[in-house]
C-alpha cells in the first residue's frame, strides 16, 4: 500500500543568484564578507622632505637686470 506522503515531490530548481564563472571553483560561503579597510596613508608633502628646495623660490637670476658690459 502506497501512502500519499511517500510520493517524492521534485524540488523546484532554484537558480544560483551568483553562479561561479570558473568551473570547479569553490563557492564562497559568505559573499557579503566585509573586506579589511586599509589604514589611511597620509599623502607625502614635498615641503616636509629635508633637502628639497621649493620651486616657488626663483633660484636662477633673471637676465633682465642690466649689468656692466
Secondary structure, 3 states (H helix, E strand, C coil): CCCHHHCCCCCCCCCCCCCCCCCCCCCCCCCCCCCCCCCCCCCCCHHHCCCCCCCCCCCCCCCCCCCCC
